[in-house]
Amino acid sequence: MANPIEMGSSEQAVVERLRAIAGYRALFAKSFGTEELTIDHVAKAIATFERTVVSGNSAYDRYQAGDKKALTSQQVRGMNIFFKKAKCDKCHDGMNFTTNDFHNTGVGTDKPQPDVGRYGFTNDPKDWAAFKTPTLRDIADTPPYMHDGSLKTLKEVVEFYDKGGVLNKNLDKDIKPLKLTVDEKEALVAFLRGLSGEGWQNIKPPEKFPE
């Protein structure tokens, strides 16, 4: 909320803005038992909502559960490329397809003033331009991609990694040219589309907001 390159606000401004809305004051009072709305209440409310944004039963999940028709032959080929030839699981591993680690893929490092990423928090040189690896769940439904939104499609993302990212002083050792064929790239994109699941689509805004 306070990050200048994200929401660009401040904790105080967020709290004051929410306090000025009668409907939010009522909802926060009901949720926390007090009308003293604080930034901690805001954080807890957001976190509670985020825990409801779930995704499961994707084509990949069904395939792993034994339904070998859940993925197309092209997606199965893409899955093998993902885990074997491209070794994407070095960063995108586990049920959430992320190790939750920080990596420098080179995105934006060729700009005049690149975003320094985690380095801005740790001041550790090894964290320069390193960003947390996101989940790939529902990735086909959440463009644009990369921390700066510079890649608009999954095809562009695959092309970016195929060429080995952007060379820089802190490029992750696992980011190397993949040398995929056109068909392999298409199969990899198809597999990524198979990670879209169910659950979050059922989230709806309230029918009526308290006045």
C-alpha positions in Angstrom: 0.0 0.0 0.0 2.8 2.4 0.8 5.2 1.3 -2.0 5.6 4.3 -4.4 5.7 2.0 -7.4 2.6 0.0 -6.4 -0.3 1.8 -4.7 1.8 4.8 -3.8 -0.1 5.7 -0.7 0.7 5.5 3.0 -0.7 3.6 6.0 -2.2 6.7 7.5 -3.8 7.7 4.2 -5.3 4.3 3.7 -6.8 4.2 7.2 -8.2 7.8 6.9 -9.8 7.0 3.6 -11.5 3.9 4.9 -12.6 5.7 8.1 -14.3 8.3 5.9 -16.6 5.6 4.4 -19.5 4.8 6.8 -20.0 1.4 5.2 -16.5 0.3 5.9 -16.6 1.7 9.5 -19.7 -0.6 10.1 -18.1 -3.6 8.6 -14.8 -3.2 10.5 -16.7 -2.7 13.8 -18.6 -5.9 13.2 -15.5 -7.8 12.3 -13.1 -6.6 15.0 -15.5 -5.5 17.8 -14.3 -1.9 17.8 -14.8 1.2 15.7 -11.1 2.1 16.1 -10.1 1.1 12.6 -6.3 0.6 12.4 -3.8 -0.5 9.7 -3.5 -3.8 11.5 -7.3 -4.3 10.9 -6.9 -3.4 7.3 -4.0 -5.9 6.8 -6.0 -8.7 8.6 -9.1 -7.9 6.4 -7.1 -8.1 3.2 -5.4 -11.3 4.3 -8.7 -12.9 5.3 -10.1 -12.1 1.8 -7.0 -13.4 0.1 -7.4 -16.8 1.9 -10.7 -17.2 0.1 -9.1 -16.8 -3.4 -8.5 -20.5 -4.0 -7.9 -22.5 -7.1 -8.1 -26.3 -7.6 -9.3 -29.1 -9.9 -7.4 -27.8 -12.9 -6.8 -30.0 -15.9 -3.3 -30.7 -14.5 -4.7 -31.7 -11.1 -7.2 -34.1 -12.7 -4.4 -35.6 -14.8 -2.2 -36.1 -11.7 -5.2 -37.7 -9.9 -5.5 -40.3 -12.6 -7.6 -38.8 -15.4 -5.2 -39.1 -18.3 -7.6 -37.5 -20.7 -7.7 -34.3 -18.6 -4.7 -32.9 -20.5 -4.4 -32.9 -24.3 -1.5 -34.7 -25.9 0.0 -31.2 -26.6 -0.3 -30.3 -22.9 1.3 -33.5 -21.8 4.2 -32.8 -24.1 4.4 -29.3 -22.7 4.4 -30.7 -19.2 7.4 -32.9 -20.0 9.2 -29.8 -21.4 8.3 -27.8 -18.3 9.7 -30.4 -15.9 12.5 -32.0 -18.0 14.0 -30.0 -20.9 13.2 -26.4 -19.6 13.5 -27.4 -15.9 11.0 -24.6 -15.0 10.4 -26.4 -11.7 13.7 -25.2 -10.4 11.8 -22.1 -9.4 8.1 -23.1 -10.1 7.9 -26.2 -7.9 5.3 -27.9 -5.6 1.5 -27.7 -5.6 1.6 -23.9 -6.0 4.3 -24.0 -8.7 6.6 -21.7 -6.7 9.5 -22.2 -4.4 8.7 -18.8 -2.9 12.4 -17.9 -3.4 13.8 -14.7 -5.0 15.5 -14.8 -8.4 17.0 -12.4 -10.9 15.7 -13.2 -14.4 16.9 -10.0 -15.9 13.5 -8.4 -16.4 14.0 -4.6 -16.6 17.7 -4.7 -15.8 18.5 -3.2 -19.2 16.5 -0.1 -18.4 18.2 3.2 -17.4 16.9 2.9 -13.8 16.1 -0.7 -13.2 14.0 -1.8 -10.2 16.5 -3.2 -7.7 14.0 -5.6 -6.3 14.7 -7.3 -3.0 18.0 -5.4 -2.8 16.1 -2.3 -1.8 15.0 -4.1 1.4 18.1 -6.2 2.3 21.0 -4.1 0.7 22.6 -7.5 0.0 24.3 -7.4 -3.5 23.1 -10.9 -4.3 19.5 -9.6 -4.0 20.0 -6.9 -6.7 17.0 -7.1 -9.1 15.8 -10.3 -7.5 12.0 -10.8 -7.2 9.9 -13.4 -5.6 8.8 -16.3 -7.9 5.0 -16.2 -8.3 2.7 -19.1 -8.5 1.7 -20.4 -11.9 -1.8 -21.4 -10.8 -4.3 -19.6 -13.1 -1.4 -17.9 -14.9 -3.3 -17.9 -18.2 -6.0 -15.7 -16.5 -3.7 -13.1 -14.9 -1.8 -11.1 -17.6 0.3 -9.1 -17.9 3.4 -10.9 -16.7 6.6 -10.3 -14.8 7.0 -7.8 -11.9 6.7 -4.8 -14.2 4.0 -6.1 -16.5 6.3 -5.8 -19.4 5.2 -9.1 -21.1 1.7 -9.2 -22.3 1.2 -12.9 -23.2 2.4 -16.4 -22.1 4.0 -16.7 -25.5 6.1 -13.6 -24.8 7.1 -15.1 -21.4 8.2 -18.4 -23.0 10.2 -16.5 -25.6 11.8 -14.4 -22.9 13.0 -17.5 -21.0 13.9 -19.3 -24.2 16.5 -16.6 -25.0 17.9 -16.9 -21.5 16.4 -13.8 -19.9 18.4 -10.5 -19.9 22.1 -10.8 -19.1 23.1 -8.7 -16.1 25.5 -8.7 -13.2 23.3 -10.8 -11.0 21.4 -13.1 -13.5 20.3 -16.3 -11.8 22.6 -19.2 -12.6 19.6 -21.3 -13.8 18.5 -18.8 -16.4 20.0 -20.0 -19.6 18.9 -20.2 -23.3 16.4 -23.2 -23.6 16.7 -23.6 -27.4 13.1 -24.7 -27.8 11.5 -25.4 -31.1 8.4 -23.5 -32.2 6.3 -26.6 -31.5 7.8 -27.0 -28.0 7.1 -23.4 -27.2 3.5 -23.8 -28.2 3.2 -27.0 -26.1 4.7 -25.3 -23.1 2.1 -22.5 -23.4 -0.6 -25.0 -23.8 0.5 -26.8 -20.6 0.5 -23.5 -18.6 -3.1 -23.0 -19.7 -3.9 -26.4 -18.1 -3.0 -24.9 -14.7 -6.2 -22.8 -14.6 -8.5 -24.1 -11.9 -11.8 -23.6 -10.1 -12.9 -21.7 -6.9 -12.0 -18.0 -7.3 -14.7 -17.6 -10.0 -17.3 -17.9 -7.2 -16.2 -14.8 -5.4 -18.7 -12.1 -5.8 -19.0 -8.5 -4.5 -21.6 -8.0 -1.8 -25.1 -7.3 -3.1 -25.4 -4.3 -0.8 -22.8 -2.2 0.8 -23.7 -0.7 4.2 -24.5 3.0 4.0 
